[in-house]
Every structure is written in structure tokens, then in C-alpha cells.
Amino acid sequence: MKDGCRVINCDKTRLKLFPKSRKSDEKENITDLCTYSANGSSLPPLIIYPYKRIPSHISQTLQGT
């Protein structure tokens, strides 16, 4: 635990896509995940976008079927 690069903190932030619209789904947002270590280094942020179904012809190609 004396090595600062082994002590890591992770934090997420949710950004609503339609903050004032009543017609949109409340769950539509983008999530940003940031990771930092005690020695000051950080990993690139991970950005999670809203779920969209992958077209079947693409998913079959990725699965190798």
C-alpha cells in the first residue's frame, strides 16, 4: 500500500440527455467513468452511451456465425 499507483479511486458522472423534457425517457443519459491513482496518474475516461440494438447482420459477423 506504500506504492501510490496501487491505490485507485473511481468515480462516475451521469449526464442527462434531455434534462427538462417530460416526453423523453428518464433513463436516457451518458455516463462518464473516471479513474485516478494516489500518485496522480489517471486512466482515459470511459464513456458509456445509451443502449442501441446492434443490427443482426453485424452481430452475426462479430460472433463468427
CORCORZI-V105017 format. One record per residue. RES is the residue in one letter. OMEGA is omega in whole degrees, -180 to 180 (none if undefined). Layout:
BEGIN
RES | OMEGA
RES | OMEGA
END
This chain:
BEGIN
M | 179
K | 180
D | -175
G | -180
C | 179
R | 177
V | -171
I | 175
N | -179
C | -180
D | 179
K | 177
T | 178
R | 177
L | -180
K | 179
L | -179
F | -172
P | -175
K | -178
S | 178
R | -177
K | -176
S | 178
D | 180
E | -175
K | 180
E | 180
N | 174
I | 180
T | 179
D | -179
L | -179
C | -178
T | -180
Y | 175
S | -177
A | 180
N | 176
G | 179
S | -180
S | 174
L | 175
P | -179
P | 175
L | -179
I | -178
I | -178
Y | 178
P | -179
Y | 172
K | -179
R | 177
I | 178
P | -174
S | -179
H | 177
I | -179
S | 178
Q | 178
T | -180
L | 180
Q | 179
G | 180
T | none
END
